[in-house]
Amino acid sequence: MNHFKGKQFQQDVIIVAVGYYLRYNLSYREVQEILYDRGINVSHTTIYRWVQEYGKLLYQIWKKKNKKSFYSWKMDETYIKIKGKWHYLYRAIDADGLTLDIWLRKKRDTQAAYAFLKRLVKQFDEPKVVVTDKAPSITSAFKKLKEYGFYQGTEHRTIKYLNNLIEQDHRPVK
C-alpha cells in the first residue's frame, strides 16, 4: 500500500520534511525555510499535516531499520504527574543521546523495570554496556533477565556520574 498516493509533493520531499522536523527539533517554519532554500515551496501548515499523518509511520520504519545493538544504553526512570496522579516514565537513550524507547507505568517496581528491559532487548538486541542509577527495581530486573538468558554479554554499570546525560534529558519532560 502506497501511503503517499495522491499527494501533491513527491514521497521524498514529504519524508525529508518530516525527518527534518522530527530529527533536528526544528519548527514547521524552519523546515519550510530549509525546503524553500532547496527550491521547494511548501506551507508550514502542510508540513504540520505531514508530521501528523506520517510521523508515526516513519518512526516505526526507523525502529525496524535501527535494530542493531548500540554500544551503550543509558536508562532511568522519573516520576511525572498526569491529571493529578503520579506515574513513572522509563526512558532509554543511546550513547549519542537519541531516545531508544520510553514507557509510562503506574508503578515503579521490579516487574515494570523487567518488562521495559525485556522490551528493549527484543527491539534492539543486546548492548555492550547498560548504565543505570542504583534503583533497586532496575538492578533486580537486570539480574532476573540475566538468569533467563538475556543480557549475557552486557555489563551493567551503576556509577552515578555516567548517567548524567539521561538525567539532564528529563528536564523537558517534567
N, C-alpha and C positions, 0 to 999 in steps of 0.2 A: 504494500500500500504506500503510495507516494503522499506524504504529508504536505508537500509544497505545491500540489497540483492546483492550478487556477490562480496562483499568486502573481501579482504584477511584477515582482522582482524575482530574480533567479535564486535558486536554493543556496548558492554560495554566498550571496550578499546577505541573506537572512541569517545564515549560520555565523558568518563573520560578525555581524551586528550584535547578535545575541551573545556570542562568545566574548566580544569586547566588553559588553555590559557586565556579564557575569564574572569574567576572569579578572578584570582590572578595576572593578569597583568605580566605573565611570557613570556619570549621569546620562540620561537619554539625550540631552542636548549635546553633551561632549561626544557621544557616539555619532550623533548626527553630523557634527563638525568634522570628525575624522573621515566619515564616509564622503562628505562634501569635498574634502581635500583630495579625495581619490576619484572624484568625478561622478559620484552617485548622490543624487538629490532625493533625500527621503526625510519625511517629517519625524520629529521626535515622538509624536503620538503613535505613529506607525511602528517605530522601534519598541515602544511600550507594549503594543498589541502583540508583536512578535515574541517578546520576552514572556508575556503571559501565556501565549499559545505553545511556544517551542522550548521554553526554559527547562521544564521538567524532562522533556524528551531528550534534549541534548545532555542533561545531567546523567540520565540513565545510560546513554551511549558512552559518555566519558567513563562512567563506572565500569562498564564492561571492558573497555579498552585498557583501563588502568588497573587491572587485577594483579599486576606484578607486585612482588614483595618489595616494599620500601626498606631501606636500611634501618631506619629508626622511627618509631612512633612515640608520640608524647600523648599521654592520656590523663584526663582529670574529670572530676565531677564538680558541679557547682549547684547551688540551690537558687531557684528563681520563684517569684510569686506570680501566679497566673490566676486571675479572677479571685484574688483573696486567699488562695491556697498555695502552700509551698510544694514545689516539685523539684526533682533533681535532674539536671541536664548532664548527661555523659557526653564527652567530646573526645575525639582523637584527631591528631594532626600529624603530618609527616615532618621530616627534618626541615623542610622549607617553610613550614607554617601553613600549608594547604590542608583544608579540612578533609579528613577521610570519611568520617561519619559522625552523626550526632544522634542522641536517643534520649527522649524525655520519659522519666519514670516517676511514679508517686513515692517510691521508697528508695532509700539508699542502703541496700543490703547486698549480701554475697550473691544472691540469686540474680539481681539486676545487673551487677557487675559481670557475673558469669555469662549471662545472655549477651551482653554487649561485647565482651571479649570474643566469644564464640562467633558472633555475627561478623566481627571484624576479620577474623582469620579465614572465615569462609569467603568473604568478599575479596580479600587482598593477599591471601597466603600469609606465611609467617615472616615477620621481620627479623632482623638480627638482634635488635635491642628494643625493649619496651620500657619507657621511662614513665613512672607514676609517682605520686606523692605516697606517703606511708599510710594511706587509707586502708584499714583492716579489711574492708569488703573487697577491694580490688586485689589486695595481696592474697587473700584466701581463695578468691575466684581464680586467680592466675595459677596457684598451686593445684587447685582442683582440676583445671583444664590440662595441666601438665601430666597429672595422673591418668587422664583419659587419652593421652597421646597427642594433644595439641601443644604447640609452642615448644617442641623438643629442642630445637636448635636456637632458641631465643633466650637472651639474657634479660633478666628483669632488674632494672636499676631503680632504686628509691632514694636517690640523692636529691636533696631539697632544691638546689640551685639549677639542676638540669631541666627542671620543669617550668622555668620562668616564662618561656615562650608561650605556652598554653595558658598559664596563669594570667599573663598580661592580655591574652586574647579573649578572656572572659569579659573584659570591660564593656565592649559594645552590647553584650548580651544582657547584662544586668541593668 
